[in-house]
Structures are given as structure tokens and as C-alpha cells.
């Protein structure tokens, strides 16, 4: 059987698909050092037929693509449907969204990027200017997630990065609020203890004063 050895490798993150990102993120740090493992993600068995020097140069380029800065994608079209980034991810997640995101987080954010994308992006139902509303969340769309393995990896990369920044901001805000509350509680406790101490002093003074009479 003749093996087709012609393959085109991406030169920009736009050309890298989510399925490539998922396979790359499944590799351990040690496995990512292997040129063959990197080439296999994009070329499959054809990678074994590449010349050593060509393979090394190509693998180096591909590795860099996964670490390039990626712009956040607010909206995009897929098969005639316009999808928008979930505007409620900052502080108004539904319980179902929160539960599914946490579940995917445990199995690996990047490895589940095609499924996360279906939570982050949903069909736009109404749009006026830059403002829009998206379809109500109905759970992870497994079929769409599978189809989106062919979607450009820059979409989930930018979205996950944006989401993580939001979470850090929320956690920082919560931590500051907690510290502020703890400080207030500490001050209130101090005042109560101080008042109790002063009252005790007055009681002692009163007792001494009475005994002297």
C-alpha cells in the first residue's frame, strides 16, 4: 500500500484546530520534548517518514504556536450560526454552568477545551449593537463539542485565558471582602472586649468605693 507522505503543517495559531490543542495538552512535559510526538499530532504516521532535520525544525515551529499570545474572540460563526461569548461568566453563572465548568476543570481545562467552548459560547438569540443575548444553557452539547474539535484553537485558548483572569479577579475581590469583614469583626470584638473591660473596672471601683464607706 502506497503511503501518502504529503502533509501541510500550520504556520499560525489560526490554522491549529482544537483537536490538535487537546492532543498537545494530553502530553506530559517530557513527552512534549519529543519532535515525533509533536509531529504525530498534525501528521499521524506520516511523521515517521520525515527527515530528521526537517522534522526538528517543523516541531520547533509547532511548539511555539501553542505558546503564542492569542486575542480574545467575542463572537464567531459556525455553520451559519453566530455564537457569542457568555456575558454572564463574571458573576452570574447558573448552577448548571458552574457545576459543568468545575467538572471539566477537574479533568483538565485544556484537554476539555472543545466542551468548555460549548459553555463559553452559545447561539446569539438577540443582538443590538455590541450587546447581545445568548441561548439558555441546556448542558454540554456533546455533538457540537465533537464537531468543534475542527474549530480554530485560538477561540478556546482566548476564552479560557479570559475566564481564568475573571476568576482571579473574583477571587481577589472575595479575598479582600473577606479580609475587610474579618477586620470589621475584629474591630467589633475589640470594642466589645474593651467595653467589657471598662465596665469591669467601674464595677471594681464601685466595690472599692463601697467598702471604704
C-alpha positions, 0 to 999 in steps of 0.5 A: 500500500502506497503511503501518502507522505504529503502533509501541510503543517500550520504556520499560525495559531489560526490554522491549529484546530482544537483537536490538535490543542487537546492532543498537545495538552494530553502530553506530559512535559517530557513527552512534549520534548519529543519532535515525533510526538509533536509531529504525530499530532498534525501528521499521524504516521506520516511523521515517521517518514520525515527527515530528521532535520526537517522534522526538528525544525517543523516541531520547533515551529509547532511548539511555539504556536501553542505558546503564542499570545492569542486575542480574545474572540467575542463572537464567531460563526459556525455553520451559519450560526453566530455564537457569542461569548457568555456575558454572564461568566463574571458573576452570574453563572447558573448552577448548571454552568458552574457545576459543568465548568468545575467538572471539566476543570477537574479533568483538565481545562485544556484537554476539555477545551472543545466542551468548555467552548460549548459553555463559553459560547452559545447561539446569539438569540438577540443582538443590538449593537455590541450587546447581545443575548445568548441561548439558555444553557441546556448542558454540554452539547456533546455533538457540537463539542465533537464537531468543534474539535475542527474549530480554530484553537485560538477561540478556546485558548482566548476564552479560557485565558479570559475566564481564568483572569475573571476568576482571579479577579473574583477571587481577589475581590472575595479575598479582600471582602473577606479580609475587610469583614474579618477586620470589621469583626475584629474591630467589633470584638475589640470594642466589645472586649474593651467595653467589657473591660471598662465596665469591669473596672467601674464595677471594681471601683464601685466595690472599692468605693463601697467598702471604704464607706 
